[in-house]
């Protein structure tokens, strides 16, 4: 005989989404981690070489 407790089955992603929606401190930590990841990406992009070009001339 199975006993049903009324619990819903959730994926890990659904459970995390629900948790982040209801826990402001976890939501703040998630945003902080995302901002840090963005800052790392920006810092790494500054290491890449840049290419510049210019063109000038006169028409007589």
RAJOKA-V318620 format. One record per pair of residues at least 12 apart in sequence whose C-alpha atoms are under 10 Angstrom apart, sorted by the first residue. I is the first residue (numbers start at 0). J is the second residue. Records with the same first field share a line. If there is no record, write none. Layout:
BEGIN
I=J + J
END
This chain:
BEGIN
none
END
